[in-house]
Amino acid sequence: MNEEIDNLILAGKLQKAVDKLKDYYRDGKISKEAYMQEVKSPFFSCLDTRLPRIKLKAEPIYRTGLDSLPDRSFLIDRFDMERQGLVCICGQSEAGKSIFTSYLALCVKNNIPLFGSFGISDPKRNKKVLHIDFELGETQTKRRYERLANFVLPTLTDAKNEKNEKNEMVFRLKLDHKIDRTDIPKNEWIDQLEEVMSGYDLVIIDSLRQATSTDENSSQISVVMEILKGLAEKINGVIVVIHHKSTKGSSQNKGKDQGRGSSAIYAGFDIVIDLDRDEDSGVITLKCQKNRDFIRFKSIQYKLQDGEIRHNGQRCSQSLELILIDGEVRKETREMAVLKLVKTGNPATKRAYLYAQTGKGDREKFAQLLSDMVQQNLIEKTMIGKADAYSIGTNAEQYLCENKNEEV
């Protein structure tokens, strides 16, 4: 017991001591288990220590018309990122999750359209971005933002450097405690987090795994999701959380795309954005896996590439560029390579040779590519001895003509 409770007991004010413990429980300062342990004391054996029942009352929802509905405030319309929303950027290792999220942060901070096409809402208002960094060190994070800034803001960056002025990008914070900190009362810690995040339009948490001490596979992770959702509502901003997906083929990832861990993680997010990087082409597909209040928005594709910023003809800095690819996800590059080999009509069309000659990568993806091409009648599956081989299909000529390649 704490000193306040002890003093009440010594003064003989036992009922006040019980009432104070009930207040602690009601205010979230102690758990129900802690309360029950305290009131087991023989001092309270003759008192009513039962916790009061919570009175529940349902309230009607009246239809009042569209004009009376509250306005919805979006930070980025294209991705349905609404203020007070909790967003997940999900993907496997090296999918580019942190790079895309940092790029998103710079675009929001400077009111610059993503990929030059997708505008930031309310572009005339200055915005603030906070990057809570559990993953990388200060130098690594700064270097990544510098390279992206050289792509997003090359003119502004050069002008600032010439004047030897600082170009504010985003604010970075390294928390000393996890989101689910337990050494102080929960409400007190949430108030501290709210104070830190208040005033920011976008808050990035990198990553969920490092930000919490709770096992991702435990249903208790829902407590963390509730904290984050509550914070997003209190600061009236968007909280973006980077989350990892399990390795392809693993038992955790089987049959789902929302990321590893408990289903409570997926359920807690308003929007889940999946990034998938093709090993062969390097193309990254950004796809909406969940949109709580809207239809899932259309996928886009982009590539990462290195660039240079030059001044007076001299290389002065590197840039990291995100280049939008027009159109839908396509596999023409590898399909064309396969067709050109298959049309030779010799034993070189065995699967192993096709795999080796068209760029090594994920064997499962390549097997799926061949299967898709067979279904589309671009190629036909045959056998050479005991090995799978392929010949030109009935739709190959039309496909090649439509894509302005040489005819079979």
Secondary structure as UniProt FT lines:
FT   HELIX           3..10
FT   TURN            11..12
FT   HELIX           14..26
FT   TURN            27..28
FT   HELIX           32..38
FT   TURN            39..40
FT   HELIX           42..44
FT   TURN            45..46
FT   HELIX           66..68
FT   STRAND          74..76
FT   HELIX           77..79
FT   STRAND          81..82
FT   TURN            83..84
FT   STRAND          86..91
FT   TURN            93..94
FT   HELIX           97..110
FT   TURN            115..117
FT   TURN            123..124
FT   STRAND          129..133
FT   HELIX           138..152
FT   HELIX           154..162
FT   TURN            163..164
FT   STRAND          171..173
FT   TURN            179..180
FT   HELIX           186..197
FT   TURN            198..199
FT   STRAND          202..206
FT   HELIX           208..211
FT   TURN            216..217
FT   TURN            219..220
FT   HELIX           221..235
FT   STRAND          238..244
FT   TURN            248..249
FT   TURN            251..255
FT   HELIX           263..268
FT   STRAND          271..277
FT   TURN            279..281
FT   STRAND          284..291
FT   STRAND          300..311
FT   TURN            312..313
FT   STRAND          314..325
FT   HELIX           332..342
FT   TURN            343..344
FT   HELIX           347..349
FT   HELIX           351..357
FT   HELIX           363..375
FT   TURN            376..377
FT   STRAND          379..384
FT   TURN            385..386
FT   STRAND          387..392
FT   TURN            394..395
FT   HELIX           396..402
FT   TURN            403..404
//
